[in-house]
Amino acid sequence: MNKLQDIPVSVLDLAPIVEGGTAADALRNALDLARHAERWGYRRYWLAEHHNMPGIASSATSVVIGHVAAGTQSIRVGSGGVMLPNHAPLMIAEQFGTLESLFPGRIDLGLGRAPGSDQPASRAIRRGLGSDGSDFPEQLAELRAYFEPGAADSRPSGVRAVPGEGLSVPIWLLGSSGFSARLAGQLGLPFAFASHFAPDYLLPALHLYRSSFRPSAALDKPYVMVGLSAAVADTAEEARRLATSPQQQALSLIRGRPGKLKPPVDSMEELWSPQERALVLGRQQYAVVGDQAAVRERMEQIQEETGADEWIVTSQIYDHSARLRSYEMLAEILIR
């Protein structure tokens, strides 16, 4: 089993829009965090596609990736992920071909098959696409073909992705269930699991991925990235307080009223019912919250359970300076 410091660690940013803040603030903070993460030794900085969410500024994911990549020097930047059923595969190939042309060797393309939105937003996005995610394997095959050199010669339409064709953009499959786990294994692609919101399926999905894995040109053995949420502070009490912001965010989603990221509170007990408390905490089985000693111990436990090859960590912390400090303290545990 690898030591914690032997395992790469990356950042998953939802570009949170906080109460009292704007999307412009969130995007400035994203770049600031990426610059710090690069300096602290994080491997990747991924941004997530969500729509109709007042508290998330990364809906135009490829645009934000370009913003972050242009403001950094070496850290890999990518999507965690692009929800492929929302898009024509050609458009994604062109967008990420453009990004790879601008920032060669630094772009990752993580793909999911969920909508990343509610039903009204899904209908608005997918107008004319006619995709509900069931044809994800076919969309993925089409997308991958656009990157192959000379692929247009064997395609009846003769359509080419320019930029895109002939470029090497690593493709990852993201998932919160077994579907993408099995597909990633069969195709020999790296797999990232969203255990920060679907913890119950983590271990079964990892087993399914590893047991179905077939070596490919991309990978000769399975490679698993495990998603975690984190709040690290000087004291356990302060870390628990910081973690009430994502707890309030999860509570709002359960109630069907998504909003901006709220300030932390001293106690959640007056804000949720016992049933809501159980739902929120159930989704946070793989949240690492505490001081550095407690977080190190919990990370060692999770590594023992999962055998993760890489971590990707999201921290929905209201105060930007506290968020930076949380990632810095986590880097001191996992990287330095």
MOMOPE-V419470 format. One record per helix or strand of 2 or more residues. SS is the DSSP state (hx for helix, st for strand). FROM is the first residue (numbers start at 0). TO is the last residue. Records with the same first field share a line. If there is no record, write none. Layout:
BEGIN
SS->FROM-TO ; FROM-TO
END
This chain:
BEGIN
hx->3-5 ; 22-39 ; 60-69 ; 83-85 ; 88-101 ; 118-124 ; 135-146 ; 150-153 ; 177-186 ; 198-211 ; 235-241 ; 243-253 ; 273-281 ; 291-305 ; 319-333
st->7-12 ; 43-46 ; 75-82 ; 106-111 ; 169-174 ; 189-192 ; 223-231 ; 286-289 ; 309-313
END
